[in-house]
Amino acid sequence: VVDAFSRIVRLGEGLATTGRLGDQAMVRTIEALRVCANKLAWRKVGRRRLVATEACRSAANGDEFITRVESETGLKLEIIERETEALLASKGAEPLIDPGAPDTLIFDIGGGSTELMWLVRQDGRHNMAAWTSLAAGVVSISERFGGVVVTPESFEAMRASIRPLLGAFRDKVIAAT
């Protein structure tokens, strides 16, 4: 790592209720992307892949936002499919996996979705045997269950809504192994 930058922008804020990316969320995101564009230019990064995920996939104005980002920052984002997101997340986690581990479970929790990947060790490498993408991320779940104040009741409701989705993933893992 030669440089780093992190900013929580909550691009999908309000998406669950409106079906669209909100103006303020887009402004926050573009401001953060300007910083990224400057860092990429300063470091003279030539090869890159810039991706957008769940918020842009599911928003009615996702494509418009991508066009706006390119116009305002020069960055050309690609809206990727769920499986591609899972593959990229598993590749990104690869250096963190114990090479001797027989199996590995990876969670990639985003704002609008969560990807789960089950990797099995074959021929000295970890390969993805099963994956799923849940339309349940930090922003989408918190908004669906009342926002920032989490009561024991709302927390249990969150768990109850996710549990069946995890059961379906468990069944995929069992079938793959």
N, C-alpha and C positions, 0 to 999 in steps of 0.2 A: 504494500500500500504506500503510495507516494503522496496521496492527498485524500482528504475525506470531507464530507459535508452531510449533515443530517438536519432535516427540519420537518416537523409534523405539520401537514397542510390541510388534512381532512377534506380532500377533494370531493369525496362522496357525501359530505354533510348535507342532509336534507333530501338526498336522492330517493330514499325509500318513500317519502311522502309526495314528492313532486315528479319523480321520474326523470329529472333533469339535473345537471350540474349547476349549482348556484353561482351567481356573479362573484360574491366575496370569496368563495372557495376557489374559483378559477383565478382570481387576482392573486390570492395567496400562493397558489401553485405556480403561476407564471413568474412571480417574484423569486421563488426558490429555484425555478428552472433557469432564470437569468444568471443566478450565482453559478449553477452547474455549467451553463454555456461558457461563462467567463473562465472557469477552471479548466474546462476542456480545451479552450483556445489557448490559454496560458501554458498548459502542459503539452500543447501541440499534438493532441490525441487525434490520430487519423482513423484507426479502426475502432468502431464502436457499434453497439446495438442499443437503441434507446426504446424502451417499451412502456406501454400503458396497460393497465390491467382492469380489474372489475368495474371500477367507477366509469371508465370510458366504454367498456363493453356494454354495460347495462343502461347508460344514460341516453336518452333520446337525442341529446346534443353532444354526444361523445366525439363524433367525427368533426363537428364544428369546433370543438375545443382543440382537437389535434391540429386543425388548420390554423387556429389562432396562435397556438404555441409556436408553430413554425414561423408564422408571420412576425411575432413579437420577440422571439429568442433565437431564431435560426435553427432550432433543434427539430429534427424530423422524428417524431415518435411513431411507433408501430403498435397498434392495438393487437395484443396477442391473445390466442385462445387459451382456455383453461389448461389443457394438456401441456401446451408449450410453457405456461407459467410453472406448472408442476415440474417439468423437466429441468427448466432453468434453476428453480429453487433447489432441486436435488443436486444439480451440478455445483451450485454455489456452496452447498453444505458439505460437499465431498471432502475438503481438507480437514473438516472437523470430525470426521468419522474415524473411529479406531479401526485401523486396517484389519485387525484380527476379529472384529465383531462379525458374528455370523449373519445377523439381521439388524436392520436399523429402521426406526420410525422417525420421520421428519415432519414437523409441523411448520408451515409457513403462514403465519397469521397476519393478514393485512387489514386494511380498513373496511373493505367490502366483501372479502372472501377469505377463506382459509383452505389451504391445500395440505393434504396429508399424503405422504409417499411412504410405501413399504419397500425397502431395498433388501435384497438378498445377496449374499456373497457367492459369486461364481467365478472360477478361474482367477482368483485374486482380486476381483473387482466387485464393487457393489452395483447391482443393476436393479432398476425399478421393476418390481413384480406387480405392484398394485398402486393405484393412486385414486384420489377423488378431490373434487373441488366443491366446497360447501359455500353457498351464498350466505355466509355468516362471518363477518369480520368485526373488528372492534367498533367501527362506526355504525355499521348496519344493525348489529345486535343491540348496541346501547340505545340507538334511536328507537328501535322496535319495542324496547322494554323500558321506556321512560327517561332516557337521557343519562345525565351524569350521576344522578343519585341512585345508588343501587341498594335496595332494601333486601333483607333475607328472602322476602317473597318474590321480588323481581329476579333475584339471582337464581332461585329455584326454577322460576319460569324459563329463564334463559337455558339452564341445564336441561330442562324437560324438552325444549324445542330442538336442542342439538343432539340429544341422546339417540333418537331414531336415525339421524344422518350418520352418526358414528357406527351404529349397528350395521348399516348397509356397507360401510367401508370394511368393517370386521369380516363380513361375509366375502367380500372381494379378496381380502388377504388369505382367508382360509382356502378359497378356491384356487388361489395362485400358488399356494405352498403345499 
